[in-house]
Amino acid sequence: MDEAPRAREGGTERRAGRLASTAVLLGQRILFLVVVVLSGWAIYALFLDELDDGDRQPWVFVIIWALAAYVLVPRINRLLTRIYVPDYFIGRTRTADGLLGDPINLAVIGSAEDLRAAMLSCGWTEADPVTFRSSRHIITASILRRSYPSAPVSPLFVFGQKQDLAFEQEVAGNPAQRHHVRFWVCPPGWVLPGGFDVDLVGAATFDRSVGLSLFTFQVTHKIAARTDDERDWVVASLRPKADVHTIRHFSTGYHSRNGGGDAIETDGDLPVLTLRSDRV
């Protein structure tokens, strides 16, 4: 006799939960819309004021750049990429704004713990998480050219989540230049196109300098175009700890640009590293 009332109560609670989630999502979207509109208006007003003012004020352009690069343009990119960029695995990472990022050019068979142990034992340093403190540290280190071997890397997304692991090797004590690679744990039961069963996928690129993103105008690392060279660098460093099998022509070789607007090229091959747990 009590089953029906409990079922109705459970259904009412689920509906209330869905309504609350919908209200929160709607509130977030309205807030984002208000922020974008106000930012656009501020850029417009400041720009007009600057044109009317005979004395140019450099700080005004700094404000315009900051609003455009870190508020307005990213919101526009997120809106457009939700419509036009595929939301499934195509062998590319995505930026926080939804733009296509670096190519997926590595795969790993083994656990994340074994991969971390292998990378650390082969001379790689795990990147610090992105926090206010670490972000401030890398900015000052880049400007003053001070070593920061565990500098954070920007988040890139695969499977709808940011990287689970990130490692780097600083070049000549300069945080503006570094070898680095990100790894993502594959969802349970997921296989690569073609039916290859792996545990993690990775994206290896080389940071050559610090500059402005072509698509958002944000300050970011600029990567070297020949991403295959960095892929091969990671593979060579892990050979003492892993067996390597390369899937030839996993994707078509291509030339493109990543989320920062940097030119990238790849031959489409995908090395698969099988970790030797007993030798890590």
C-alpha positions as CSV (number, residue, x, y, z in Angstrom):
1,M,0.0,0.0,0.0
2,D,2.9,2.4,0.6
3,E,4.7,1.7,-2.7
4,A,2.6,4.0,-4.8
5,P,2.9,7.1,-2.5
6,R,6.6,6.6,-2.2
7,A,6.9,6.3,-6.0
8,R,4.9,9.5,-6.4
9,E,7.1,11.3,-3.9
10,G,10.3,10.0,-5.6
11,G,9.0,11.3,-9.0
12,T,8.1,14.7,-7.5
13,E,11.6,15.0,-6.0
14,R,13.2,14.1,-9.3
15,R,11.1,16.7,-11.1
16,A,12.0,19.3,-8.5
17,G,15.7,18.4,-8.9
18,R,15.5,18.8,-12.7
19,L,13.7,22.1,-12.4
20,A,16.3,23.4,-10.0
21,S,19.1,22.3,-12.3
22,T,17.4,24.0,-15.2
23,A,16.9,27.2,-13.2
24,V,20.6,27.2,-12.3
25,L,21.7,26.6,-15.9
26,L,19.3,29.3,-17.1
27,G,20.7,31.7,-14.5
28,Q,24.3,31.0,-15.6
29,R,23.4,31.6,-19.2
30,I,21.7,34.9,-18.4
31,L,24.7,35.9,-16.3
32,F,27.1,35.1,-19.2
33,L,24.9,37.0,-21.6
34,V,24.9,40.1,-19.3
35,V,28.7,39.9,-18.9
36,V,29.2,39.7,-22.7
37,V,26.8,42.5,-23.4
38,L,28.3,44.8,-20.7
39,S,31.9,43.9,-21.9
40,G,31.0,44.7,-25.5
41,W,29.4,48.0,-24.4
42,A,32.5,48.9,-22.3
43,I,34.8,48.2,-25.2
44,Y,32.6,50.3,-27.5
45,A,32.4,53.2,-25.1
46,L,36.1,53.2,-24.2
47,F,37.1,53.0,-27.8
48,L,34.8,56.0,-28.7
49,D,36.1,58.0,-25.8
50,E,39.7,57.3,-26.9
51,L,38.9,58.4,-30.4
52,D,37.4,61.7,-29.1
53,D,40.3,62.3,-26.8
54,G,43.2,64.1,-28.3
55,D,45.6,62.7,-25.7
56,R,45.9,58.9,-26.2
57,Q,45.8,57.0,-22.9
58,P,47.6,53.6,-23.1
59,W,45.8,52.2,-20.1
60,V,42.5,52.5,-22.0
61,F,43.8,50.2,-24.7
62,V,45.0,47.8,-22.0
63,I,41.4,47.6,-20.6
64,I,40.0,47.2,-24.0
65,W,42.4,44.4,-24.8
66,A,41.7,42.6,-21.4
67,L,37.9,42.8,-21.8
68,A,38.1,41.6,-25.4
69,A,40.7,38.8,-24.9
70,Y,39.5,37.4,-21.6
71,V,35.7,38.1,-21.6
72,L,34.1,38.9,-24.9
73,V,36.0,36.8,-27.5
74,P,36.1,33.6,-25.4
75,R,32.3,33.8,-24.8
76,I,31.7,34.2,-28.6
77,N,34.1,31.3,-29.3
78,R,32.3,29.1,-26.9
79,L,28.9,29.9,-28.5
80,L,30.1,29.3,-32.0
81,T,32.1,26.1,-31.2
82,R,29.1,24.5,-29.5
83,I,27.4,24.8,-32.9
84,Y,30.2,24.1,-35.4
85,V,32.8,21.9,-33.7
86,P,32.1,18.2,-33.4
87,D,31.5,17.0,-29.8
88,Y,33.1,13.5,-30.3
89,F,36.6,12.1,-30.6
90,I,38.3,13.2,-33.9
91,G,41.9,13.0,-32.8
92,R,42.1,16.6,-31.6
93,T,42.0,18.2,-28.2
94,R,39.8,21.2,-27.4
95,T,40.5,24.4,-25.6
96,A,38.4,25.7,-22.7
97,D,36.7,27.9,-25.3
98,G,35.8,24.9,-27.4
99,L,38.4,25.6,-30.2
100,L,40.2,22.6,-31.7
101,G,43.6,22.3,-30.0
102,D,46.7,20.1,-30.4
103,P,46.5,16.7,-32.1
104,I,46.2,13.5,-30.2
105,N,49.5,11.8,-31.2
106,L,50.1,9.2,-28.4
107,A,48.3,6.4,-26.8
108,V,49.2,4.3,-23.7
109,I,48.4,0.8,-22.4
110,G,48.8,0.8,-18.7
111,S,47.6,2.6,-15.6
112,A,47.9,6.3,-14.9
113,E,50.0,5.5,-11.8
114,D,52.5,3.4,-13.9
115,L,52.6,6.1,-16.5
116,R,53.4,8.8,-13.9
117,A,56.2,6.6,-12.4
118,A,57.6,5.9,-15.9
119,M,57.6,9.6,-16.9
120,L,59.2,10.7,-13.7
121,S,61.9,8.0,-13.8
122,C,62.7,9.1,-17.4
123,G,63.5,12.7,-16.5
124,W,60.1,14.4,-16.9
125,T,58.6,16.7,-14.3
126,E,54.9,16.7,-13.5
127,A,53.3,20.1,-14.1
128,D,51.8,22.0,-11.2
129,P,48.0,22.5,-11.3
130,V,46.8,25.9,-12.6
131,T,46.2,28.1,-9.6
132,F,46.5,31.8,-8.9
133,R,49.9,31.3,-7.3
134,S,51.3,29.0,-10.0
135,S,50.0,31.3,-12.8
136,R,51.7,34.3,-11.1
137,H,54.9,32.3,-10.8
138,I,55.0,31.3,-14.4
139,I,54.3,34.9,-15.5
140,T,57.2,36.3,-13.4
141,A,59.5,33.4,-14.4
142,S,58.8,34.0,-18.1
143,I,59.3,37.8,-17.9
144,L,62.5,37.5,-15.8
145,R,63.7,34.2,-17.5
146,R,63.9,32.3,-14.3
147,S,63.7,28.5,-14.2
148,Y,60.3,27.0,-13.3
149,P,60.6,23.2,-14.1
150,S,57.1,22.3,-12.9
151,A,55.3,25.3,-14.5
152,P,51.6,24.7,-15.1
153,V,50.2,23.9,-18.5
154,S,46.9,25.3,-19.8
155,P,43.9,22.9,-19.7
156,L,43.0,21.1,-22.9
157,F,40.0,18.8,-23.1
158,V,39.3,15.3,-24.4
159,F,36.2,13.3,-23.6
160,G,34.8,16.5,-22.1
161,Q,37.5,16.6,-19.4
162,K,40.8,18.4,-18.9
163,Q,44.1,16.4,-18.9
164,D,44.6,13.9,-16.0
165,L,48.4,14.1,-16.2
166,A,50.8,16.6,-17.6
167,F,54.6,16.4,-17.8
168,E,57.4,18.7,-19.1
169,Q,61.1,19.2,-19.6
170,E,62.3,22.8,-19.4
171,V,64.9,23.9,-22.0
172,A,68.0,25.8,-20.7
173,G,66.2,27.1,-17.6
174,N,63.7,29.1,-19.7
175,P,60.0,28.5,-18.9
176,A,59.0,30.0,-22.2
177,Q,60.5,26.9,-24.0
178,R,59.8,23.4,-22.9
179,H,58.9,19.9,-24.0
180,H,55.5,18.9,-22.7
181,V,52.8,16.3,-23.0
182,R,49.3,15.9,-21.6
183,F,47.4,12.6,-21.0
184,W,43.7,11.8,-20.6
185,V,42.4,8.5,-19.1
186,C,40.0,6.9,-21.5
187,P,36.4,6.3,-20.4
188,P,35.5,2.6,-19.4
189,G,34.8,0.5,-22.5
190,W,36.0,3.2,-24.9
191,V,38.2,2.2,-27.8
192,L,40.1,4.2,-30.4
193,P,38.7,4.4,-33.9
194,G,39.6,1.1,-35.6
195,G,38.9,-0.9,-32.4
196,F,42.2,-0.3,-30.7
197,D,41.9,-0.7,-26.9
198,V,44.1,1.7,-24.9
199,D,44.0,3.2,-21.4
200,L,45.2,6.8,-22.0
201,V,45.6,9.1,-25.0
202,G,48.2,11.9,-25.1
203,A,49.1,15.1,-26.9
204,A,52.8,16.1,-27.1
205,T,53.9,19.5,-28.3
206,F,56.9,21.8,-27.9
207,D,56.5,25.3,-26.5
208,R,58.9,27.6,-28.5
209,S,58.0,31.0,-27.0
210,V,55.3,33.1,-25.3
211,G,53.0,35.3,-27.3
212,L,49.4,36.2,-28.1
213,S,46.8,33.7,-29.3
214,L,45.7,34.4,-32.8
215,F,42.1,33.6,-32.0
216,T,41.6,35.1,-28.5
217,F,44.5,37.5,-28.1
218,Q,45.3,36.0,-24.7
219,V,48.9,35.6,-23.5
220,T,49.8,32.0,-24.1
221,H,52.7,29.6,-25.1
222,K,53.3,29.3,-28.9
223,I,54.1,25.8,-30.0
224,A,56.4,24.5,-32.8
225,A,54.6,23.4,-35.9
226,R,56.3,19.9,-36.2
227,T,54.3,18.1,-33.6
228,D,55.6,14.7,-34.8
229,D,59.1,15.7,-33.5
230,E,57.7,16.2,-30.0
231,R,55.7,13.0,-30.2
232,D,58.9,11.1,-31.2
233,W,60.8,12.8,-28.3
234,V,58.3,11.5,-25.8
235,V,58.4,8.0,-27.3
236,A,62.2,7.9,-27.3
237,S,62.4,8.9,-23.7
238,L,59.9,6.2,-22.7
239,R,61.5,3.3,-24.6
240,P,63.4,2.0,-21.6
241,K,60.0,1.6,-19.8
242,A,57.6,0.7,-22.6
243,D,57.2,-1.4,-25.8
244,V,56.1,0.7,-28.8
245,H,53.8,-0.2,-31.6
246,T,52.9,2.5,-34.2
247,I,49.5,2.6,-35.9
248,R,50.5,3.9,-39.3
249,H,48.1,6.5,-40.8
250,F,45.8,6.5,-37.8
251,S,44.6,9.8,-39.2
252,T,45.2,11.5,-42.5
253,G,48.3,13.7,-42.3
254,Y,47.4,17.3,-42.3
255,H,48.4,20.9,-41.7
256,S,46.1,23.0,-39.5
257,R,46.1,25.5,-36.6
258,N,45.6,24.8,-32.9
259,G,43.4,26.8,-30.5
260,G,46.1,29.4,-30.1
261,G,46.3,29.9,-33.9
262,D,49.7,28.2,-34.1
263,A,50.5,26.3,-37.3
264,I,50.6,22.5,-36.7
265,E,51.4,19.5,-38.9
266,T,51.4,15.8,-38.4
267,D,51.9,12.6,-40.5
268,G,48.9,11.0,-38.8
269,D,50.8,8.1,-37.2
270,L,49.9,7.1,-33.6
271,P,52.5,5.4,-31.4
272,V,51.0,3.1,-28.7
273,L,53.2,2.6,-25.7
274,T,52.6,-0.5,-23.6
275,L,54.1,0.1,-20.2
276,R,56.2,-2.6,-18.5
277,S,54.9,-2.4,-15.0
278,D,57.6,-4.7,-13.6
279,R,60.4,-2.4,-14.9
280,V,58.8,1.0,-14.1
